[in-house]
Amino acid sequence: MENWIIRKIEKKDNPAIAEIIRAVFDELNIPKVGTAYADPYLDLMFEEYNKLKSVYFVVECEGKILGGAGVAHLENEAESICELQKMYFLPEARGLGIGSQMMEKCLQAAKDFGYNKCYLETMPFMHDAQKLYKKVGFEYICAPMGSTGHVSCPVWMLKDLS
């Protein structure tokens, strides 16, 4: 796959990215309750990330959205802590280095927004994702942070951005 780009989400991308996130949940048999699948704004990603100190990026190839990821303030935590959110890719976008570039873009945006720590939640069986997170400096922590509402995600990680 060639000619892919990473860009900020646009309103017209809402249906595609919501469909991708739901498809990945189905593909990987991720619980739908207590995870990002149940987030009330899943169909309104452009609007949700069009807020102060928030951004969501999508990967596009020849007009097709293949995945995305974003950062936003971690609810009920210090203003200096953000969360890496909704990083999901279709199978054809995996294993090509897109995840690494997306991670770099998200973490740079977090630093540019002035965050000094980045938190994430994931599932225990998402080994490739955890490998990427560890590679860029995320470390496992013993308890969840903030108020994500994702009670079905039992793996928590944190990265120092400074």
C-alpha positions in Angstrom: 0.0 0.0 0.0 1.4 3.3 -1.0 0.3 7.0 -1.1 -1.1 7.0 2.4 -1.2 10.2 4.5 -1.9 11.1 8.1 -4.1 14.1 8.4 -6.4 15.8 10.9 -10.0 14.4 11.0 -12.6 16.2 8.9 -16.3 16.1 9.5 -16.8 14.0 6.4 -14.6 11.3 8.1 -17.0 10.7 11.0 -18.9 7.7 9.4 -15.8 6.0 8.2 -13.8 6.2 11.4 -16.7 5.1 13.5 -17.2 2.1 11.2 -13.5 1.2 11.4 -13.5 1.3 15.2 -16.6 -0.9 15.4 -15.1 -3.3 12.8 -11.9 -3.7 14.8 -13.8 -4.4 18.0 -15.8 -7.1 16.1 -12.6 -8.5 14.5 -10.7 -8.8 17.7 -13.7 -9.7 19.9 -13.1 -6.8 22.2 -15.9 -6.2 24.8 -18.3 -3.5 23.7 -19.4 -2.5 27.1 -16.9 -0.5 29.2 -14.7 0.3 26.2 -14.4 3.0 23.5 -17.1 1.1 21.5 -19.7 2.5 23.9 -18.5 6.1 23.9 -21.4 8.3 23.1 -19.4 10.4 20.6 -18.1 7.6 18.5 -20.2 8.9 15.5 -19.1 12.5 16.2 -15.3 12.2 16.3 -14.7 15.4 14.4 -16.8 17.4 16.8 -15.3 15.6 19.9 -11.7 16.4 18.9 -12.4 19.9 17.7 -11.9 21.1 21.2 -9.0 22.9 23.0 -5.9 20.7 23.4 -7.4 17.8 21.4 -6.7 16.4 18.0 -7.6 13.3 16.1 -5.7 12.1 13.1 -6.8 9.7 10.4 -4.8 7.6 7.9 -6.1 8.0 4.4 -5.0 6.1 1.2 -6.5 7.1 -2.1 -9.6 8.5 -0.5 -10.2 5.6 1.9 -9.9 6.0 5.7 -7.8 3.1 7.1 -7.6 4.1 10.8 -6.9 6.8 13.3 -5.7 7.9 16.7 -5.9 11.0 18.8 -5.0 12.8 22.0 -7.1 14.8 24.5 -7.1 15.8 28.1 -7.5 12.9 30.5 -10.8 13.6 32.2 -10.5 14.1 36.0 -6.7 14.4 36.0 -4.3 17.3 36.1 -4.4 19.6 33.0 -0.9 18.4 32.2 -2.0 14.8 31.5 -3.5 13.7 28.2 -4.7 10.3 26.9 -3.9 8.6 23.7 -7.3 7.7 22.4 -9.0 5.4 19.9 -5.9 4.1 18.0 -7.4 1.6 15.6 -6.4 0.5 12.1 -8.0 -1.8 9.5 -6.0 -5.0 8.9 -4.5 -3.7 5.6 -2.9 -0.8 7.4 -1.2 -2.9 10.0 2.5 -3.9 9.9 3.5 -1.1 7.6 4.9 1.4 10.1 1.8 3.5 10.0 1.1 2.9 13.7 4.6 4.2 14.6 4.2 7.3 12.5 0.7 7.9 13.9 2.1 7.5 17.5 4.9 10.0 16.7 2.3 12.5 15.3 0.0 12.1 18.4 2.8 12.4 20.9 4.2 15.5 19.2 0.7 17.1 19.3 0.5 16.3 23.0 3.8 18.0 23.6 2.8 21.0 21.5 -0.4 21.3 23.6 1.7 21.4 26.7 1.0 18.0 28.2 3.8 16.4 30.1 2.4 12.9 30.6 0.3 10.7 28.2 -1.9 7.8 29.5 -3.5 5.0 27.6 -5.7 2.0 28.2 -5.6 -1.2 26.2 -6.6 -4.9 26.3 -4.2 -7.6 27.5 -4.3 -9.5 24.2 -3.4 -6.5 22.0 0.3 -7.5 22.0 1.4 -5.7 18.9 -0.1 -2.4 20.2 1.6 -2.9 23.6 4.9 -3.6 21.8 4.6 -0.2 20.0 3.6 1.6 23.2 6.6 0.2 25.0 8.9 1.0 22.1 8.0 4.7 22.3 8.4 4.8 26.1 5.1 3.9 27.7 5.4 2.0 30.9 2.9 -0.2 32.7 1.2 1.3 35.7 -0.8 -0.6 38.4 -4.1 1.3 38.4 -6.3 3.3 36.0 -6.1 7.1 35.9 -8.8 9.6 35.2 -12.4 8.9 34.3 -12.5 7.2 30.9 -15.4 5.0 31.6 -13.5 2.1 30.0 -13.8 -0.3 32.9 -13.3 -3.3 30.6 -9.7 -2.2 29.7 -7.4 -3.7 32.3 -4.0 -2.6 31.0 -2.9 0.9 31.8 0.3 2.6 30.6 1.9 6.0 31.1 4.6 8.0 29.2 6.5 11.0 30.4 6.6 13.5 27.6 9.1 15.9 29.1 
